[in-house]
C-alpha cells in the first residue's frame, strides 16, 4: 500500500530534550492494524498529538471516538507530545479501531 505524507504545524513550546528545539519536526508513521495501511506525518516535536490524530481521522473519514492510537503498547492521549514520549524519527503509531457489536 502506498503511504502518503502530511505535515502538521504547531507553535507549542517543548520542555523535553534540550538538544531538540521546539521548532524541530519529527516524521512519524501511523499504521492501521486492520488493513496495514500506513500514513506518514511530520509534526513539531513539541506539538500535541491531537493534531496528528485529527488529521488521520479526517483523512480516513473516521470518528475520533472510534479510533485508539497506540505507541509502545500504551494508548496515546491528545495532549501528549513526541518530546514527552521521547519519540524518534520514523517511530510507528499503531491504530486500533473499536468494533461495535454484540
Residue, then its C-alpha position, 0 to 999 in steps of 0.5 A: x500500500x502506498x503511504x502518503x505524507x502530511x505535515x502538521x504545524x504547531x507553535x507549542x513550546x517543548x520542555x523535553x530534550x534540550x538538544x531538540x528545539x521546539x521548532x524541530x519536526x519529527x516524521x512519524x508513521x501511523x499504521x492501521x492494524x486492520x488493513x496495514x495501511x500506513x500514513x506518514x506525518x511530520x509534526x513539531x516535536x513539541x506539538x500535541x498529538x491531537x493534531x496528528x490524530x485529527x488529521x488521520x481521522x479526517x483523512x480516513x473519514x473516521x470518528x475520533x471516538x472510534x479510533x485508539x492510537x497506540x505507541x509502545x503498547x500504551x494508548x496515546x492521549x491528545x495532549x501528549x507530545x513526541x518530546x514527552x514520549x521521547x519519540x524518534x524519527x520514523x517511530x510507528x503509531x499503531x491504530x486500533x479501531x473499536x468494533x461495535x457489536x454484540 
